[in-house]
């Protein structure tokens, strides 16, 4: 496998890689599991999980990297 030293989180950043219906279903699943399991699922603890920021990146084309931005988005979704 060829290594690419120029990789970054911003490569190919565009909207709609994950369609809205898939995004909505995955966010709903995060919400359901967080509530049912008191802030965690089989993948780990919601506060340290990267699923929600990744879904935002792939659906909305927004890169969320700053800890305060990540916390705000997670709090909005998981509250």
Backbone bond lengths (Angstrom), bond angles and torsions (degrees), N, CA, C in turn:
res aa  C-N    CA-C-N  psi(-1)  N-CA   C-N-CA  omega(-1)  CA-C   N-CA-C  phi
1 X - - - 1.438 - - 1.519 109.34 -
2 X 1.309 116.35 132.40 1.453 121.92 -178.22 1.522 110.52 -79.31
3 X 1.313 117.24 132.10 1.458 122.43 178.63 1.518 110.02 -85.58
4 X 1.331 115.95 139.93 1.454 121.16 177.42 1.524 107.83 -120.27
5 X 1.331 116.44 105.26 1.460 121.25 -178.06 1.520 112.53 -73.39
6 X 1.312 118.70 -7.31 1.457 122.06 -178.08 1.527 112.98 -95.93
7 X 1.321 117.67 10.31 1.462 120.28 -179.57 1.514 110.84 -67.21
8 X 1.308 115.64 140.35 1.456 121.66 173.38 1.525 108.05 -148.99
9 X 1.313 115.84 170.22 1.461 120.70 179.09 1.520 111.93 -67.08
10 X 1.318 117.98 -18.87 1.452 121.65 -173.87 1.529 113.75 -91.58
11 X 1.324 118.23 -7.94 1.458 120.98 -179.62 1.522 109.80 -63.37
12 X 1.311 117.30 126.81 1.453 122.25 176.05 1.518 114.29 70.69
13 X 1.316 117.48 21.10 1.460 121.19 -177.69 1.524 109.73 -69.19
14 X 1.342 115.26 110.75 1.456 120.36 178.15 1.521 109.46 -153.13
15 X 1.327 115.15 157.99 1.466 121.67 -179.05 1.525 111.65 -73.01
16 X 1.322 115.23 152.28 1.453 121.42 167.39 1.509 117.67 81.76
17 X 1.309 118.83 10.76 1.466 119.25 176.31 1.529 108.74 -62.09
18 X 1.332 115.89 -41.31 1.459 122.17 170.74 1.527 106.27 -104.48
19 X 1.302 117.13 123.38 1.470 122.48 -176.72 1.536 111.04 -68.47
20 X 1.319 116.69 157.72 1.457 123.35 -175.31 1.524 112.43 -57.04
21 X 1.320 118.24 -43.62 1.465 119.16 -178.29 1.531 111.72 -64.27
22 X 1.316 117.49 -38.18 1.464 121.25 177.98 1.528 109.20 -69.19
23 X 1.320 117.11 -44.51 1.461 122.18 177.15 1.532 110.18 -55.94
24 X 1.326 116.53 -50.62 1.462 121.33 -178.71 1.527 112.09 -60.67
25 X 1.325 116.95 -41.85 1.468 120.75 179.46 1.528 111.62 -66.14
26 X 1.317 116.89 -41.14 1.468 120.42 -179.27 1.524 111.27 -69.84
27 X 1.331 117.26 -38.82 1.464 121.06 176.50 1.532 109.40 -64.79
28 X 1.330 117.23 -42.84 1.468 121.27 178.28 1.534 110.61 -61.28
29 X 1.314 116.49 -38.40 1.460 120.28 178.20 1.526 110.31 -65.16
30 X 1.331 117.29 -43.33 1.468 120.59 176.24 1.526 110.21 -58.64
31 X 1.314 116.65 -45.32 1.462 120.93 -179.91 1.528 111.22 -60.87
32 X 1.316 115.87 -46.74 1.465 121.29 -177.97 1.531 111.28 -62.61
33 X 1.324 116.38 -47.83 1.463 120.23 -177.68 1.524 111.61 -68.68
34 X 1.331 117.33 -38.27 1.462 120.79 178.82 1.521 110.24 -61.93
35 X 1.322 115.84 -42.57 1.466 120.13 179.87 1.529 110.87 -69.33
36 X 1.321 116.35 -46.49 1.464 121.63 -176.93 1.533 112.24 -65.36
37 X 1.333 115.82 -38.56 1.467 120.56 -173.12 1.532 113.42 -108.43
38 X 1.326 116.35 18.59 1.472 122.05 176.05 1.527 112.89 56.38
39 X 1.328 115.64 51.80 1.464 120.46 173.16 1.506 116.57 87.70
40 X 1.328 116.65 23.14 1.467 118.60 176.31 1.519 110.30 -157.06
41 X 1.316 114.50 161.58 1.460 121.33 173.42 1.525 107.58 -140.63
42 X 1.288 117.73 -168.60 1.465 121.16 -177.94 1.534 112.10 -65.00
43 X 1.338 117.29 -18.58 1.463 120.78 -179.90 1.517 112.69 -86.17
44 X 1.326 117.22 -15.39 1.458 120.58 179.64 1.507 112.21 138.13
45 X 1.346 115.53 -162.55 1.459 122.39 -179.75 1.525 109.78 -85.48
46 X 1.308 115.65 136.59 1.469 121.49 -176.85 1.529 112.49 -56.39
47 X 1.321 117.39 -39.57 1.463 119.97 -176.29 1.531 112.97 -67.65
48 X 1.325 118.46 -21.45 1.467 120.11 178.79 1.535 112.21 -111.49
49 X 1.322 116.73 6.31 1.460 121.81 -176.90 1.534 111.35 -82.55
50 X 1.300 116.63 147.18 1.453 121.81 179.25 1.516 114.95 -102.54
51 X 1.333 117.79 5.54 1.461 120.53 -176.08 1.525 111.67 -63.82
52 X 1.311 118.01 -49.29 1.465 120.34 -176.79 1.535 111.35 -62.92
53 X 1.342 119.89 -48.17 1.474 118.16 176.25 1.535 112.74 -60.75
54 X 1.313 117.54 -35.90 1.465 120.18 178.26 1.527 111.02 -66.78
55 X 1.326 117.07 -42.71 1.463 120.06 177.47 1.528 110.81 -61.15
56 X 1.329 117.06 -42.33 1.466 120.71 176.89 1.520 110.65 -59.80
57 X 1.312 116.82 -44.74 1.468 121.13 179.84 1.529 110.58 -60.25
58 X 1.314 116.87 -46.35 1.458 120.41 -174.36 1.526 114.04 -79.21
59 X 1.332 118.26 -25.65 1.466 120.32 179.70 1.528 111.88 -96.69
60 X 1.311 116.43 -49.75 1.460 120.02 -173.85 1.525 113.41 -92.09
61 X 1.319 117.26 -11.22 1.451 120.47 -178.41 1.514 112.44 71.31
62 X 1.337 116.37 23.93 1.462 122.44 -178.92 1.526 109.42 -111.21
63 X 1.308 115.11 128.72 1.457 120.20 176.90 1.521 108.67 -94.07
64 X 1.308 116.40 117.56 1.461 122.15 -179.87 1.522 106.55 -108.70
65 X 1.337 116.63 110.65 1.460 120.63 -176.46 1.524 114.28 -121.09
66 X 1.319 117.42 -33.31 1.459 119.93 -176.53 1.524 109.60 -70.50
67 X 1.344 116.94 134.58 1.467 120.22 -177.68 1.531 113.66 -52.94
68 X 1.318 117.91 -38.77 1.463 119.80 -179.41 1.528 111.50 -69.22
69 X 1.349 117.51 -32.98 1.472 121.15 176.11 1.522 110.57 -68.57
70 X 1.311 115.68 -43.94 1.467 120.90 179.49 1.523 109.84 -61.56
71 X 1.331 116.46 -46.08 1.471 120.45 179.36 1.520 111.31 -60.65
72 X 1.312 117.15 -43.18 1.479 121.10 -179.37 1.522 111.06 -61.51
73 X 1.337 116.98 -46.93 1.469 120.91 -179.62 1.523 110.09 -63.97
74 X 1.311 117.35 -46.12 1.472 120.68 179.57 1.520 111.18 -62.21
75 X 1.342 116.62 -44.42 1.460 120.25 179.27 1.519 111.15 -60.04
76 X 1.343 117.20 -41.68 1.468 121.24 179.08 1.523 111.67 -63.32
77 X 1.298 116.84 -38.10 1.464 121.26 -176.91 1.525 111.64 -81.27
78 X 1.305 117.33 -40.65 1.454 120.80 -171.62 1.534 114.15 -93.62
79 X 1.322 117.12 0.27 1.480 118.43 -179.40 1.511 111.34 -88.28
